[in-house]
């Protein structure tokens, strides 16, 4: 299984967000993100697992790129900056999601 980890640089202050898990899993299957809209606290991470038969990405222009996630592979991105990040699969642009960090 392939594993990629991306860590975004720290910008701004950290905040306490008791309602969000520090790690959120997003599955990829049938050319869809299983939980396309998720919330994580500053310093939290999103973990994508590709259960599809094709490679996918989780890419947010100018913010992050988890790289190619091969079938059976996993990628992680740590979010150190508050904000809302829309993302897509660069191979299949109809696959989209949003990550709210705060």
Biopython code that builds the backbone (N, CA, C, O; Angstrom):
import numpy as np
from Bio.PDB.StructureBuilder import StructureBuilder

atoms = [
    (1, "UNK", "N", (0.846, -1.163, 0.000)),
    (1, "UNK", "CA", (0.000, 0.000, 0.000)),
    (1, "UNK", "C", (0.890, 1.223, 0.000)),
    (1, "UNK", "O", (1.866, 1.285, 0.747)),
    (2, "UNK", "N", (0.559, 2.205, -0.840)),
    (2, "UNK", "CA", (1.306, 3.444, -0.919)),
    (2, "UNK", "C", (0.762, 4.437, 0.088)),
    (2, "UNK", "O", (-0.443, 4.470, 0.338)),
    (3, "UNK", "N", (1.640, 5.252, 0.673)),
    (3, "UNK", "CA", (1.244, 6.249, 1.643)),
    (3, "UNK", "C", (1.937, 7.546, 1.334)),
    (3, "UNK", "O", (3.159, 7.589, 1.191)),
    (4, "UNK", "N", (1.159, 8.612, 1.230)),
    (4, "UNK", "CA", (1.726, 9.940, 1.012)),
    (4, "UNK", "C", (1.242, 10.840, 2.136)),
    (4, "UNK", "O", (0.080, 10.766, 2.536)),
    (5, "UNK", "N", (2.117, 11.681, 2.644)),
    (5, "UNK", "CA", (1.742, 12.635, 3.675)),
    (5, "UNK", "C", (2.179, 14.015, 3.247)),
    (5, "UNK", "O", (3.331, 14.225, 2.866)),
    (6, "UNK", "N", (1.257, 14.954, 3.311)),
    (6, "UNK", "CA", (1.524, 16.353, 2.987)),
    (6, "UNK", "C", (1.279, 17.151, 4.260)),
    (6, "UNK", "O", (0.259, 16.949, 4.919)),
    (7, "UNK", "N", (2.190, 18.053, 4.622)),
    (7, "UNK", "CA", (1.988, 18.919, 5.775)),
    (7, "UNK", "C", (1.986, 20.352, 5.282)),
    (7, "UNK", "O", (2.956, 20.816, 4.681)),
    (8, "UNK", "N", (0.876, 21.061, 5.542)),
    (8, "UNK", "CA", (0.777, 22.453, 5.134)),
    (8, "UNK", "C", (1.494, 23.335, 6.150)),
    (8, "UNK", "O", (1.477, 23.022, 7.340)),
    (9, "UNK", "N", (2.122, 24.425, 5.719)),
    (9, "UNK", "CA", (2.829, 25.292, 6.652)),
    (9, "UNK", "C", (1.877, 25.970, 7.629)),
    (9, "UNK", "O", (0.702, 26.185, 7.334)),
    (10, "UNK", "N", (2.414, 26.298, 8.797)),
    (10, "UNK", "CA", (1.619, 26.970, 9.812)),
    (10, "UNK", "C", (1.499, 28.444, 9.462)),
    (10, "UNK", "O", (2.502, 29.134, 9.280)),
    (11, "UNK", "N", (0.265, 28.918, 9.371)),
    (11, "UNK", "CA", (-0.015, 30.328, 9.126)),
    (11, "UNK", "C", (-1.134, 30.720, 10.081)),
    (11, "UNK", "O", (-2.183, 30.076, 10.088)),
    (12, "UNK", "N", (-0.942, 31.745, 10.874)),
    (12, "UNK", "CA", (-1.981, 32.200, 11.790)),
    (12, "UNK", "C", (-1.988, 31.394, 13.073)),
    (12, "UNK", "O", (-1.146, 30.521, 13.281)),
    (13, "UNK", "N", (-2.935, 31.692, 13.916)),
    (13, "UNK", "CA", (-3.023, 31.063, 15.228)),
    (13, "UNK", "C", (-3.847, 29.796, 15.175)),
    (13, "UNK", "O", (-4.732, 29.655, 14.331)),
    (14, "UNK", "N", (-3.558, 28.880, 16.071)),
    (14, "UNK", "CA", (-4.339, 27.660, 16.202)),
    (14, "UNK", "C", (-5.570, 27.979, 17.033)),
    (14, "UNK", "O", (-5.523, 28.837, 17.913)),
    (15, "UNK", "N", (-6.664, 27.294, 16.757)),
    (15, "UNK", "CA", (-7.874, 27.482, 17.543)),
    (15, "UNK", "C", (-8.352, 26.140, 18.049)),
    (15, "UNK", "O", (-8.023, 25.096, 17.486)),
    (16, "UNK", "N", (-9.125, 26.174, 19.108)),
    (16, "UNK", "CA", (-9.682, 24.961, 19.677)),
    (16, "UNK", "C", (-11.016, 24.684, 19.003)),
    (16, "UNK", "O", (-11.898, 25.542, 19.009)),
    (17, "UNK", "N", (-11.177, 23.503, 18.423)),
    (17, "UNK", "CA", (-12.419, 23.142, 17.750)),
    (17, "UNK", "C", (-12.836, 21.777, 18.267)),
    (17, "UNK", "O", (-12.547, 20.753, 17.648)),
    (18, "UNK", "N", (-13.517, 21.768, 19.407)),
    (18, "UNK", "CA", (-13.871, 20.517, 20.070)),
    (18, "UNK", "C", (-14.837, 19.673, 19.255)),
    (18, "UNK", "O", (-14.930, 18.467, 19.488)),
    (19, "UNK", "N", (-15.564, 20.264, 18.303)),
    (19, "UNK", "CA", (-16.542, 19.516, 17.536)),
    (19, "UNK", "C", (-15.973, 18.763, 16.360)),
    (19, "UNK", "O", (-16.698, 18.001, 15.720)),
    (20, "UNK", "N", (-14.708, 18.944, 16.051)),
    (20, "UNK", "CA", (-14.117, 18.295, 14.885)),
    (20, "UNK", "C", (-13.080, 17.276, 15.325)),
    (20, "UNK", "O", (-12.326, 17.512, 16.269)),
    (21, "UNK", "N", (-13.046, 16.153, 14.644)),
    (21, "UNK", "CA", (-12.054, 15.122, 14.937)),
    (21, "UNK", "C", (-10.706, 15.556, 14.386)),
    (21, "UNK", "O", (-10.639, 16.257, 13.377)),
    (22, "UNK", "N", (-9.623, 15.138, 15.053)),
    (22, "UNK", "CA", (-8.299, 15.524, 14.579)),
    (22, "UNK", "C", (-7.860, 14.709, 13.368)),
    (22, "UNK", "O", (-6.899, 15.078, 12.693)),
    (23, "UNK", "N", (-8.552, 13.602, 13.083)),
    (23, "UNK", "CA", (-8.276, 12.829, 11.870)),
    (23, "UNK", "C", (-9.603, 12.397, 11.272)),
    (23, "UNK", "O", (-10.440, 11.794, 11.944)),
    (24, "UNK", "N", (-9.781, 12.715, 9.997)),
    (24, "UNK", "CA", (-11.022, 12.371, 9.302)),
    (24, "UNK", "C", (-10.677, 11.472, 8.122)),
    (24, "UNK", "O", (-9.783, 11.784, 7.336)),
    (25, "UNK", "N", (-11.387, 10.360, 8.003)),
    (25, "UNK", "CA", (-11.175, 9.424, 6.899)),
    (25, "UNK", "C", (-12.164, 9.730, 5.780)),
    (25, "UNK", "O", (-13.354, 9.937, 6.018)),
    (26, "UNK", "N", (-11.646, 9.754, 4.555)),
    (26, "UNK", "CA", (-12.479, 9.931, 3.369)),
    (26, "UNK", "C", (-12.166, 8.767, 2.427)),
    (26, "UNK", "O", (-11.035, 8.623, 1.962)),
    (27, "UNK", "N", (-13.155, 7.958, 2.156)),
    (27, "UNK", "CA", (-12.981, 6.859, 1.223)),
    (27, "UNK", "C", (-13.218, 7.331, -0.210)),
    (27, "UNK", "O", (-13.913, 8.318, -0.452)),
    (28, "UNK", "N", (-12.633, 6.611, -1.137)),
    (28, "UNK", "CA", (-12.851, 6.872, -2.561)),
    (28, "UNK", "C", (-13.322, 5.568, -3.182)),
    (28, "UNK", "O", (-12.606, 4.567, -3.158)),
    (29, "UNK", "N", (-14.530, 5.582, -3.739)),
    (29, "UNK", "CA", (-15.087, 4.393, -4.395)),
    (29, "UNK", "C", (-16.147, 4.847, -5.387)),
    (29, "UNK", "O", (-16.818, 5.858, -5.182)),
    (30, "UNK", "N", (-16.283, 4.093, -6.449)),
    (30, "UNK", "CA", (-17.284, 4.392, -7.477)),
    (30, "UNK", "C", (-17.164, 5.827, -7.985)),
    (30, "UNK", "O", (-18.165, 6.485, -8.268)),
    (31, "UNK", "N", (-15.917, 6.302, -8.097)),
    (31, "UNK", "CA", (-15.626, 7.645, -8.598)),
    (31, "UNK", "C", (-16.319, 8.731, -7.773)),
    (31, "UNK", "O", (-16.840, 9.702, -8.321)),
    (32, "UNK", "N", (-16.318, 8.552, -6.437)),
    (32, "UNK", "CA", (-16.878, 9.520, -5.496)),
    (32, "UNK", "C", (-16.027, 9.539, -4.241)),
    (32, "UNK", "O", (-15.437, 8.527, -3.862)),
    (33, "UNK", "N", (-15.967, 10.716, -3.587)),
    (33, "UNK", "CA", (-15.415, 10.811, -2.243)),
    (33, "UNK", "C", (-16.553, 10.463, -1.291)),
    (33, "UNK", "O", (-17.633, 11.045, -1.392)),
    (34, "UNK", "N", (-16.335, 9.524, -0.365)),
    (34, "UNK", "CA", (-17.417, 9.035, 0.500)),
    (34, "UNK", "C", (-17.959, 10.116, 1.425)),
    (34, "UNK", "O", (-19.159, 10.145, 1.698)),
    (35, "UNK", "N", (-17.115, 10.988, 1.902)),
    (35, "UNK", "CA", (-17.518, 12.127, 2.733)),
    (35, "UNK", "C", (-16.896, 13.359, 2.095)),
    (35, "UNK", "O", (-15.829, 13.799, 2.523)),
    (36, "UNK", "N", (-17.540, 13.923, 1.083)),
    (36, "UNK", "CA", (-16.892, 14.991, 0.330)),
    (36, "UNK", "C", (-16.716, 16.288, 1.112)),
    (36, "UNK", "O", (-15.824, 17.075, 0.797)),
    (37, "UNK", "N", (-17.551, 16.528, 2.127)),
    (37, "UNK", "CA", (-17.466, 17.752, 2.907)),
    (37, "UNK", "C", (-17.180, 17.394, 4.360)),
    (37, "UNK", "O", (-18.022, 16.802, 5.037)),
    (38, "UNK", "N", (-15.984, 17.755, 4.841)),
    (38, "UNK", "CA", (-15.564, 17.379, 6.189)),
    (38, "UNK", "C", (-15.028, 18.591, 6.944)),
    (38, "UNK", "O", (-14.671, 19.607, 6.348)),
    (39, "UNK", "N", (-14.979, 18.461, 8.282)),
    (39, "UNK", "CA", (-14.440, 19.481, 9.171)),
    (39, "UNK", "C", (-13.291, 18.887, 9.972)),
    (39, "UNK", "O", (-13.394, 17.771, 10.481)),
    (40, "UNK", "N", (-12.204, 19.630, 10.083)),
    (40, "UNK", "CA", (-11.083, 19.239, 10.936)),
    (40, "UNK", "C", (-10.581, 20.475, 11.672)),
    (40, "UNK", "O", (-10.718, 21.593, 11.175)),
    (41, "UNK", "N", (-9.997, 20.281, 12.856)),
    (41, "UNK", "CA", (-9.415, 21.425, 13.551)),
    (41, "UNK", "C", (-8.069, 21.786, 12.933)),
    (41, "UNK", "O", (-7.484, 20.988, 12.200)),
    (42, "UNK", "N", (-7.582, 22.977, 13.227)),
    (42, "UNK", "CA", (-6.229, 23.341, 12.807)),
    (42, "UNK", "C", (-5.279, 22.306, 13.411)),
    (42, "UNK", "O", (-5.360, 22.009, 14.603)),
    (43, "UNK", "N", (-4.393, 21.764, 12.601)),
    (43, "UNK", "CA", (-3.493, 20.686, 13.023)),
    (43, "UNK", "C", (-4.049, 19.299, 12.774)),
    (43, "UNK", "O", (-3.351, 18.305, 12.971)),
    (44, "UNK", "N", (-5.311, 19.221, 12.339)),
    (44, "UNK", "CA", (-5.943, 17.934, 12.044)),
    (44, "UNK", "C", (-5.545, 17.434, 10.669)),
    (44, "UNK", "O", (-4.937, 18.158, 9.880)),
    (45, "UNK", "N", (-5.894, 16.195, 10.394)),
    (45, "UNK", "CA", (-5.549, 15.629, 9.087)),
    (45, "UNK", "C", (-6.722, 14.917, 8.457)),
    (45, "UNK", "O", (-7.632, 14.429, 9.127)),
    (46, "UNK", "N", (-6.662, 14.879, 7.140)),
    (46, "UNK", "CA", (-7.620, 14.123, 6.343)),
    (46, "UNK", "C", (-6.858, 12.983, 5.705)),
    (46, "UNK", "O", (-5.773, 13.176, 5.157)),
    (47, "UNK", "N", (-7.434, 11.788, 5.780)),
    (47, "UNK", "CA", (-6.815, 10.584, 5.219)),
    (47, "UNK", "C", (-7.743, 10.044, 4.142)),
    (47, "UNK", "O", (-8.878, 9.658, 4.421)),
    (48, "UNK", "N", (-7.248, 10.021, 2.909)),
    (48, "UNK", "CA", (-8.011, 9.470, 1.788)),
    (48, "UNK", "C", (-7.534, 8.048, 1.531)),
    (48, "UNK", "O", (-6.330, 7.794, 1.483)),
    (49, "UNK", "N", (-8.477, 7.116, 1.363)),
    (49, "UNK", "CA", (-8.163, 5.729, 1.012)),
    (49, "UNK", "C", (-8.871, 5.409, -0.291)),
    (49, "UNK", "O", (-10.090, 5.548, -0.398)),
    (50, "UNK", "N", (-8.100, 4.980, -1.281)),
    (50, "UNK", "CA", (-8.656, 4.697, -2.602)),
    (50, "UNK", "C", (-9.097, 3.246, -2.684)),
    (50, "UNK", "O", (-8.272, 2.341, -2.813)),
    (51, "UNK", "N", (-10.405, 3.032, -2.609)),
    (51, "UNK", "CA", (-10.988, 1.697, -2.759)),
    (51, "UNK", "C", (-11.556, 1.502, -4.151)),
    (51, "UNK", "O", (-12.375, 0.610, -4.372)),
    (52, "UNK", "N", (-11.127, 2.326, -5.086)),
    (52, "UNK", "CA", (-11.599, 2.266, -6.463)),
    (52, "UNK", "C", (-10.599, 1.474, -7.309)),
    (52, "UNK", "O", (-9.527, 1.102, -6.833)),
    (53, "UNK", "N", (-10.960, 1.226, -8.551)),
    (53, "UNK", "CA", (-10.084, 0.477, -9.456)),
    (53, "UNK", "C", (-9.160, 1.386, -10.257)),
    (53, "UNK", "O", (-8.305, 0.904, -11.001)),
    (54, "UNK", "N", (-9.327, 2.705, -10.110)),
    (54, "UNK", "CA", (-8.526, 3.687, -10.848)),
    (54, "UNK", "C", (-7.772, 4.595, -9.876)),
    (54, "UNK", "O", (-8.215, 4.781, -8.743)),
    (55, "UNK", "N", (-6.646, 5.160, -10.298)),
    (55, "UNK", "CA", (-5.973, 6.138, -9.445)),
    (55, "UNK", "C", (-6.789, 7.427, -9.357)),
    (55, "UNK", "O", (-7.527, 7.779, -10.277)),
    (56, "UNK", "N", (-6.637, 8.125, -8.221)),
    (56, "UNK", "CA", (-7.322, 9.388, -7.992)),
    (56, "UNK", "C", (-6.358, 10.346, -7.307)),
    (56, "UNK", "O", (-5.269, 9.950, -6.891)),
    (57, "UNK", "N", (-6.762, 11.614, -7.190)),
    (57, "UNK", "CA", (-6.008, 12.596, -6.423)),
    (57, "UNK", "C", (-6.978, 13.331, -5.507)),
    (57, "UNK", "O", (-8.195, 13.216, -5.652)),
    (58, "UNK", "N", (-6.432, 14.080, -4.573)),
    (58, "UNK", "CA", (-7.176, 15.060, -3.778)),
    (58, "UNK", "C", (-6.357, 16.332, -3.926)),
    (58, "UNK", "O", (-5.311, 16.481, -3.294)),
    (59, "UNK", "N", (-6.832, 17.248, -4.761)),
    (59, "UNK", "CA", (-6.047, 18.409, -5.171)),
    (59, "UNK", "C", (-6.847, 19.691, -4.983)),
    (59, "UNK", "O", (-7.987, 19.803, -5.436)),
    (60, "UNK", "N", (-6.232, 20.652, -4.310)),
    (60, "UNK", "CA", (-6.831, 21.974, -4.128)),
    (60, "UNK", "C", (-5.838, 22.990, -4.668)),
    (60, "UNK", "O", (-4.768, 23.189, -4.093)),
    (61, "UNK", "N", (-6.193, 23.628, -5.769)),
    (61, "UNK", "CA", (-5.281, 24.548, -6.454)),
    (61, "UNK", "C", (-4.705, 25.577, -5.491)),
    (61, "UNK", "O", (-5.443, 26.316, -4.840)),
    (62, "UNK", "N", (-3.382, 25.617, -5.409)),
    (62, "UNK", "CA", (-2.690, 26.578, -4.572)),
    (62, "UNK", "C", (-2.685, 26.260, -3.091)),
    (62, "UNK", "O", (-2.037, 26.971, -2.323)),
    (63, "UNK", "N", (-3.389, 25.207, -2.652)),
    (63, "UNK", "CA", (-3.458, 24.887, -1.224)),
    (63, "UNK", "C", (-2.781, 23.560, -0.891)),
    (63, "UNK", "O", (-1.917, 23.512, -0.016)),
    (64, "UNK", "N", (-3.164, 22.478, -1.580)),
    (64, "UNK", "CA", (-2.535, 21.176, -1.322)),
    (64, "UNK", "C", (-2.759, 20.247, -2.499)),
    (64, "UNK", "O", (-3.672, 20.444, -3.302)),
    (65, "UNK", "N", (-1.925, 19.243, -2.590)),
    (65, "UNK", "CA", (-2.069, 18.177, -3.581)),
    (65, "UNK", "C", (-1.565, 16.906, -2.922)),
    (65, "UNK", "O", (-0.371, 16.769, -2.653)),
    (66, "UNK", "N", (-2.473, 15.978, -2.664)),
    (66, "UNK", "CA", (-2.103, 14.725, -2.020)),
    (66, "UNK", "C", (-1.374, 13.786, -2.976)),
    (66, "UNK", "O", (-0.928, 12.715, -2.566)),
    (67, "UNK", "N", (-1.250, 14.169, -4.230)),
    (67, "UNK", "CA", (-0.577, 13.329, -5.215)),
    (67, "UNK", "C", (-1.502, 12.230, -5.707)),
    (67, "UNK", "O", (-2.680, 12.180, -5.354)),
    (68, "UNK", "N", (-0.950, 11.360, -6.521)),
    (68, "UNK", "CA", (-1.727, 10.247, -7.064)),
    (68, "UNK", "C", (-1.920, 9.197, -5.987)),
    (68, "UNK", "O", (-0.957, 8.735, -5.375)),
    (69, "UNK", "N", (-3.173, 8.826, -5.760)),
    (69, "UNK", "CA", (-3.512, 7.782, -4.797)),
    (69, "UNK", "C", (-3.913, 6.557, -5.606)),
    (69, "UNK", "O", (-5.007, 6.498, -6.169)),
    (70, "UNK", "N", (-3.020, 5.594, -5.656)),
    (70, "UNK", "CA", (-3.263, 4.379, -6.444)),
    (70, "UNK", "C", (-4.346, 3.523, -5.791)),
    (70, "UNK", "O", (-4.611, 3.679, -4.599)),
    (71, "UNK", "N", (-4.981, 2.617, -6.551)),
    (71, "UNK", "CA", (-5.961, 1.710, -5.955)),
    (71, "UNK", "C", (-5.339, 0.978, -4.757)),
    (71, "UNK", "O", (-4.245, 0.423, -4.857)),
    (72, "UNK", "N", (-6.047, 0.988, -3.636)),
    (72, "UNK", "CA", (-5.535, 0.370, -2.408)),
    (72, "UNK", "C", (-4.615, 1.279, -1.617)),
    (72, "UNK", "O", (-4.190, 0.921, -0.519)),
    (73, "UNK", "N", (-4.299, 2.455, -2.155)),
    (73, "UNK", "CA", (-3.374, 3.377, -1.504)),
    (73, "UNK", "C", (-4.061, 4.376, -0.599)),
    (73, "UNK", "O", (-5.283, 4.520, -0.605)),
    (74, "UNK", "N", (-3.241, 5.063, 0.180)),
    (74, "UNK", "CA", (-3.708, 6.051, 1.142)),
    (74, "UNK", "C", (-2.852, 7.295, 1.039)),
    (74, "UNK", "O", (-1.654, 7.212, 0.767)),
    (75, "UNK", "N", (-3.467, 8.456, 1.259)),
    (75, "UNK", "CA", (-2.735, 9.720, 1.317)),
    (75, "UNK", "C", (-3.274, 10.527, 2.488)),
    (75, "UNK", "O", (-4.464, 10.469, 2.795)),
    (76, "UNK", "N", (-2.387, 11.286, 3.146)),
    (76, "UNK", "CA", (-2.762, 12.112, 4.298)),
    (76, "UNK", "C", (-2.310, 13.537, 4.067)),
    (76, "UNK", "O", (-1.232, 13.781, 3.523)),
    (77, "UNK", "N", (-3.138, 14.473, 4.483)),
    (77, "UNK", "CA", (-2.779, 15.887, 4.459)),
    (77, "UNK", "C", (-3.063, 16.452, 5.844)),
    (77, "UNK", "O", (-4.166, 16.295, 6.368)),
    (78, "UNK", "N", (-2.066, 17.110, 6.438)),
    (78, "UNK", "CA", (-2.220, 17.786, 7.720)),
    (78, "UNK", "C", (-2.509, 19.254, 7.431)),
    (78, "UNK", "O", (-1.797, 19.890, 6.655)),
    (79, "UNK", "N", (-3.561, 19.794, 8.060)),
    (79, "UNK", "CA", (-3.986, 21.170, 7.828)),
    (79, "UNK", "C", (-3.578, 22.050, 9.009)),
    (79, "UNK", "O", (-4.125, 21.920, 10.104)),
    (80, "UNK", "N", (-2.624, 22.935, 8.783)),
    (80, "UNK", "CA", (-2.104, 23.807, 9.834)),
    (80, "UNK", "C", (-2.601, 25.242, 9.693)),
    (80, "UNK", "O", (-2.183, 26.126, 10.440)),
    (81, "UNK", "N", (-3.495, 25.468, 8.732)),
    (81, "UNK", "CA", (-4.035, 26.794, 8.470)),
    (81, "UNK", "C", (-5.558, 26.726, 8.456)),
    (81, "UNK", "O", (-6.140, 25.870, 7.791)),
    (82, "UNK", "N", (-6.199, 27.629, 9.191)),
    (82, "UNK", "CA", (-7.666, 27.683, 9.184)),
    (82, "UNK", "C", (-8.149, 28.174, 7.821)),
    (82, "UNK", "O", (-7.474, 28.960, 7.156)),
    (83, "UNK", "N", (-9.304, 27.708, 7.427)),
    (83, "UNK", "CA", (-9.890, 28.136, 6.163)),
    (83, "UNK", "C", (-10.766, 27.056, 5.579)),
    (83, "UNK", "O", (-10.953, 25.995, 6.175)),
    (84, "UNK", "N", (-11.296, 27.331, 4.422)),
    (84, "UNK", "CA", (-12.109, 26.368, 3.694)),
    (84, "UNK", "C", (-11.406, 26.059, 2.386)),
    (84, "UNK", "O", (-11.069, 26.963, 1.621)),
    (85, "UNK", "N", (-11.188, 24.780, 2.133)),
    (85, "UNK", "CA", (-10.430, 24.332, 0.970)),
    (85, "UNK", "C", (-11.315, 23.433, 0.115)),
    (85, "UNK", "O", (-11.721, 22.357, 0.554)),
    (86, "UNK", "N", (-11.613, 23.869, -1.099)),
    (86, "UNK", "CA", (-12.322, 23.005, -2.032)),
    (86, "UNK", "C", (-11.276, 22.172, -2.764)),
    (86, "UNK", "O", (-10.175, 22.647, -3.042)),
    (87, "UNK", "N", (-11.626, 20.940, -3.071)),
    (87, "UNK", "CA", (-10.684, 20.063, -3.760)),
    (87, "UNK", "C", (-11.407, 19.188, -4.773)),
    (87, "UNK", "O", (-12.634, 19.094, -4.785)),
    (88, "UNK", "N", (-10.614, 18.557, -5.614)),
    (88, "UNK", "CA", (-11.160, 17.675, -6.641)),
    (88, "UNK", "C", (-10.128, 16.594, -6.966)),
    (88, "UNK", "O", (-8.980, 16.657, -6.525)),
    (89, "UNK", "N", (-10.552, 15.628, -7.728)),
    (89, "UNK", "CA", (-9.634, 14.655, -8.310)),
    (89, "UNK", "C", (-9.189, 15.233, -9.647)),
    (89, "UNK", "O", (-10.017, 15.489, -10.522)),
    (90, "UNK", "N", (-7.893, 15.438, -9.808)),
    (90, "UNK", "CA", (-7.421, 16.050, -11.057)),
    (90, "UNK", "C", (-7.619, 15.138, -12.270)),
    (90, "UNK", "O", (-7.640, 15.617, -13.403)),
    (91, "UNK", "N", (-7.765, 13.833, -12.045)),
    (91, "UNK", "CA", (-8.048, 12.913, -13.143)),
    (91, "UNK", "C", (-9.537, 12.911, -13.504)),
    (91, "UNK", "O", (-9.904, 12.689, -14.658)),
    (92, "UNK", "N", (-10.376, 13.158, -12.517)),
    (92, "UNK", "CA", (-11.834, 13.097, -12.683)),
    (92, "UNK", "C", (-12.435, 14.341, -12.017)),
    (92, "UNK", "O", (-12.907, 14.252, -10.884)),
    (93, "UNK", "N", (-12.430, 15.489, -12.691)),
    (93, "UNK", "CA", (-12.820, 16.763, -12.070)),
    (93, "UNK", "C", (-14.254, 16.835, -11.549)),
    (93, "UNK", "O", (-14.596, 17.763, -10.816)),
    (94, "UNK", "N", (-15.087, 15.878, -11.911)),
    (94, "UNK", "CA", (-16.450, 15.846, -11.375)),
    (94, "UNK", "C", (-16.462, 15.352, -9.929)),
    (94, "UNK", "O", (-17.476, 15.487, -9.244)),
    (95, "UNK", "N", (-15.362, 14.788, -9.459)),
    (95, "UNK", "CA", (-15.223, 14.363, -8.068)),
    (95, "UNK", "C", (-14.729, 15.562, -7.266)),
    (95, "UNK", "O", (-13.602, 16.015, -7.464)),
    (96, "UNK", "N", (-15.561, 16.083, -6.362)),
    (96, "UNK", "CA", (-15.210, 17.287, -5.619)),
    (96, "UNK", "C", (-15.532, 17.125, -4.136)),
    (96, "UNK", "O", (-16.288, 16.240, -3.736)),
    (97, "UNK", "N", (-14.934, 18.008, -3.333)),
    (97, "UNK", "CA", (-15.194, 18.019, -1.899)),
    (97, "UNK", "C", (-14.730, 19.326, -1.298)),
    (97, "UNK", "O", (-14.119, 20.156, -1.972)),
    (98, "UNK", "N", (-15.029, 19.503, -0.008)),
    (98, "UNK", "CA", (-14.642, 20.701, 0.726)),
    (98, "UNK", "C", (-14.145, 20.303, 2.106)),
    (98, "UNK", "O", (-14.735, 19.450, 2.770)),
    (99, "UNK", "N", (-13.060, 20.927, 2.527)),
    (99, "UNK", "CA", (-12.522, 20.709, 3.865)),
    (99, "UNK", "C", (-12.571, 22.039, 4.610)),
    (99, "UNK", "O", (-11.953, 23.014, 4.184)),
    (100, "UNK", "N", (-13.302, 22.078, 5.717)),
    (100, "UNK", "CA", (-13.362, 23.265, 6.559)),
    (100, "UNK", "C", (-12.404, 23.038, 7.730)),
    (100, "UNK", "O", (-12.539, 22.067, 8.475)),
    (101, "UNK", "N", (-11.452, 23.929, 7.881)),
    (101, "UNK", "CA", (-10.430, 23.825, 8.931)),
    (101, "UNK", "C", (-10.599, 24.991, 9.879)),
    (101, "UNK", "O", (-10.582, 26.149, 9.461)),
    (102, "UNK", "N", (-10.760, 24.690, 11.149)),
    (102, "UNK", "CA", (-10.909, 25.767, 12.106)),
    (102, "UNK", "C", (-11.132, 25.283, 13.505)),
    (102, "UNK", "O", (-11.276, 26.090, 14.423)),
]
sb = StructureBuilder()
sb.init_structure("model")
sb.init_model(0)
sb.init_chain("A")
sb.init_seg("    ")
for serial, (resi, resn, name, xyz) in enumerate(atoms, 1):
    if name == "N":
        sb.init_residue(resn, " ", resi, " ")
    sb.init_atom(name, np.array(xyz, "f"), 0.0, 1.0, " ", f" {name:<3s}", serial, name[0])
structure = sb.get_structure()
